Amino acid sequence: MVRRVTLLMFTFFTVMNYTSLAMAWLFQSAEEKLKVAEVMYEERDRPLRAQVLMSEARRIYEKEGDIVGIAHVNRAYAYFLKSGAVGRWSKMDFDDKTVNHSNRFQKAIEYLEKALEVYEEKGLYAYASNVHFNMAAIYSNRLDNYEMACTHLEESFQNHIKYNESNLNNGKVELLRGYDSFQEIIDKAKTEANCY
């Protein structure tokens, strides 16, 4: 009897938990969906759910005609494609049918290029700097194209400078732990990519 009650309670709370999560996902904004998607593929190893959330976010932004929002989805999808979670799910189908496991890093570059076009057009230099930096990492670490890596590292730094110039009072950037300046991060990345 106790086992049956325990099992019944466990089942009830499990259903309630998943129902509340599902309901929360139904009513999230596109921005919230992207944040949850990142948690799903970065921390929870759930790339399938992450992909669904990114698709939902894209539909919201497309319906609203929000090109910056669509750029954010493209950037998020690129980070998703290069994530370890996607790498561990070798049988995964992608929403973009041109993507497969053997070309996912090149496709990540394509999604970052789409996002970058919007960020640079809109003067969103912090995002552009971040995208260039991540493109450099993919070129260097996954595609063995050090020349492109070096080009994107320089572009990342130039966009960082533009961001600081356009945000004199609020131009602080969260740096990687152990670094005192963005220049120091770029210099180390350039050394690792044999740019010097």
C-alpha positions as CSV (number, residue, x, y, z in Angstrom):
1,M,0.0,0.0,0.0
2,V,2.8,2.4,0.9
3,R,4.6,1.6,-2.3
4,R,1.5,2.2,-4.3
5,V,0.9,5.6,-2.6
6,T,4.5,6.6,-3.1
7,L,4.4,5.6,-6.8
8,L,1.2,7.5,-7.2
9,M,2.6,10.6,-5.5
10,F,5.8,10.4,-7.6
11,T,3.8,10.1,-10.8
12,F,1.6,13.0,-9.8
13,F,4.5,15.3,-9.0
14,T,6.4,14.2,-12.2
15,V,3.3,15.0,-14.3
16,M,2.8,18.3,-12.6
17,N,6.5,19.2,-13.0
18,Y,6.5,18.5,-16.7
19,T,3.1,20.1,-17.2
20,S,4.2,23.3,-15.5
21,L,7.4,23.4,-17.5
22,A,5.4,22.9,-20.7
23,M,3.0,25.6,-19.8
24,A,5.9,27.9,-19.0
25,W,7.4,27.3,-22.4
26,L,4.1,28.0,-24.1
27,F,4.0,31.5,-22.7
28,Q,7.6,32.5,-22.9
29,S,8.8,35.4,-25.0
30,A,11.2,34.7,-27.8
31,E,14.1,36.1,-25.8
32,E,13.2,33.7,-22.9
33,K,12.9,30.8,-25.3
34,L,16.5,31.5,-26.5
35,K,17.8,31.6,-22.9
36,V,16.1,28.3,-22.0
37,A,17.3,26.8,-25.2
38,E,20.9,27.7,-24.3
39,V,20.5,26.0,-20.9
40,M,19.0,23.0,-22.6
41,Y,22.0,22.4,-24.9
42,E,24.8,23.8,-22.7
43,E,23.8,22.5,-19.3
44,R,21.1,19.8,-19.6
45,D,22.4,17.9,-22.7
46,R,18.9,18.3,-24.3
47,P,19.6,19.6,-27.9
48,L,16.3,18.3,-29.3
49,R,14.3,20.5,-26.9
50,A,16.7,23.4,-27.4
51,Q,16.1,23.2,-31.2
52,V,12.3,23.3,-30.7
53,L,12.6,26.4,-28.5
54,M,14.8,28.2,-31.0
55,S,12.3,27.4,-33.8
56,E,9.5,28.8,-31.7
57,A,11.6,31.9,-31.0
58,R,12.3,32.3,-34.7
59,R,8.6,32.1,-35.5
60,I,7.8,34.8,-32.9
61,Y,10.5,37.2,-34.3
62,E,9.4,36.5,-37.9
63,K,5.8,37.3,-37.0
64,E,6.9,40.5,-35.3
65,G,9.2,41.4,-38.2
66,D,12.1,41.8,-35.7
67,I,15.3,41.4,-37.8
68,V,17.5,41.8,-34.7
69,G,15.6,39.1,-33.0
70,I,16.0,36.8,-36.0
71,A,19.8,37.6,-35.9
72,H,19.8,36.5,-32.2
73,V,18.2,33.2,-33.2
74,N,20.8,32.7,-36.0
75,R,23.5,33.4,-33.5
76,A,22.0,31.0,-31.0
77,Y,21.5,28.3,-33.6
78,A,25.2,28.6,-34.6
79,Y,26.3,28.2,-31.0
80,F,23.9,25.2,-30.7
81,L,25.4,23.6,-33.8
82,K,28.9,23.9,-32.4
83,S,27.9,22.7,-28.9
84,G,29.1,19.4,-27.4
85,A,25.5,18.4,-26.8
86,V,24.8,18.3,-30.6
87,G,28.0,16.4,-31.1
88,R,26.9,13.7,-28.7
89,W,23.6,13.2,-30.5
90,S,24.9,11.8,-33.8
91,K,21.5,10.6,-35.0
92,M,19.9,14.0,-34.5
93,D,17.8,15.6,-37.3
94,F,18.2,19.3,-37.7
95,D,15.5,21.8,-38.5
96,D,17.7,23.1,-41.3
97,K,17.8,20.1,-43.6
98,T,21.1,21.3,-45.1
99,V,22.8,20.6,-41.8
100,N,24.4,17.3,-40.9
101,H,27.0,16.3,-38.4
102,S,29.8,16.4,-40.8
103,N,29.1,20.0,-41.9
104,R,27.7,21.5,-38.7
105,F,30.7,23.8,-38.0
106,Q,30.6,25.3,-41.5
107,K,26.9,25.7,-41.2
108,A,27.5,27.4,-37.8
109,I,29.7,29.9,-39.6
110,E,26.9,30.6,-42.1
111,Y,24.4,31.3,-39.3
112,L,26.9,33.6,-37.6
113,E,27.4,35.4,-40.9
114,K,23.7,36.0,-41.2
115,A,23.6,37.4,-37.6
116,L,26.7,39.5,-38.2
117,E,25.2,41.2,-41.2
118,V,22.4,42.5,-39.1
119,Y,24.5,43.4,-36.1
120,E,26.9,45.4,-38.2
121,E,24.2,47.1,-40.1
122,K,22.4,48.1,-36.9
123,G,25.6,49.2,-35.1
124,L,25.3,46.5,-32.5
125,Y,29.1,46.3,-31.9
126,A,29.1,44.2,-28.8
127,Y,27.2,41.4,-30.6
128,A,29.3,41.8,-33.7
129,S,32.5,41.5,-31.6
130,N,31.2,38.4,-29.9
131,V,30.2,36.8,-33.3
132,H,33.6,37.6,-34.9
133,F,35.3,36.0,-31.8
134,N,33.2,32.9,-32.1
135,M,33.8,32.6,-35.8
136,A,37.5,32.8,-35.1
137,A,37.2,30.0,-32.6
138,I,35.4,27.8,-35.1
139,Y,37.8,28.6,-37.9
140,S,40.8,27.9,-35.7
141,N,39.6,24.9,-33.6
142,R,37.3,23.1,-36.0
143,L,38.0,24.1,-39.6
144,D,41.8,24.6,-39.4
145,N,41.6,27.9,-41.3
146,Y,43.9,30.1,-39.3
147,E,43.9,32.9,-41.8
148,M,40.2,33.4,-41.4
149,A,40.5,32.9,-37.6
150,C,43.1,35.8,-37.5
151,T,40.8,38.0,-39.7
152,H,37.9,37.5,-37.4
153,L,39.9,38.1,-34.3
154,E,41.0,41.4,-35.6
155,E,37.4,42.2,-36.6
156,S,36.3,41.2,-33.1
157,F,38.8,43.7,-31.6
158,Q,37.8,46.5,-34.0
159,N,34.1,46.0,-33.1
160,H,35.0,46.0,-29.4
161,I,36.7,49.4,-29.9
162,K,33.6,50.7,-31.7
163,Y,31.4,49.5,-28.9
164,N,33.6,51.2,-26.3
165,E,33.6,54.5,-28.3
166,S,29.8,54.4,-28.6
167,N,29.2,53.5,-25.0
168,L,31.6,55.7,-23.1
169,N,29.8,55.5,-19.8
170,N,28.4,51.9,-20.1
171,G,31.1,50.3,-22.3
172,K,32.1,47.6,-19.7
173,V,32.4,44.1,-21.1
174,E,32.4,41.0,-19.0
175,L,35.8,39.5,-19.5
176,L,36.8,35.8,-19.3
177,R,38.2,35.0,-15.8
178,G,41.9,35.6,-15.5
179,Y,42.1,38.5,-18.1
180,D,42.4,42.2,-17.4
181,S,41.4,43.4,-20.9
182,F,39.8,42.4,-24.1
183,Q,43.1,43.1,-25.9
184,E,44.8,40.5,-23.7
185,I,42.1,37.9,-24.7
186,I,42.6,38.8,-28.4
187,D,46.4,38.6,-28.1
188,K,46.2,35.2,-26.6
189,A,43.8,33.9,-29.2
190,K,45.9,35.4,-32.0
191,T,49.0,33.6,-30.6
192,E,47.1,30.3,-30.4
193,A,45.9,30.8,-34.1
194,N,49.5,31.6,-35.2
195,C,48.5,35.1,-36.3
196,Y,51.8,36.7,-35.4
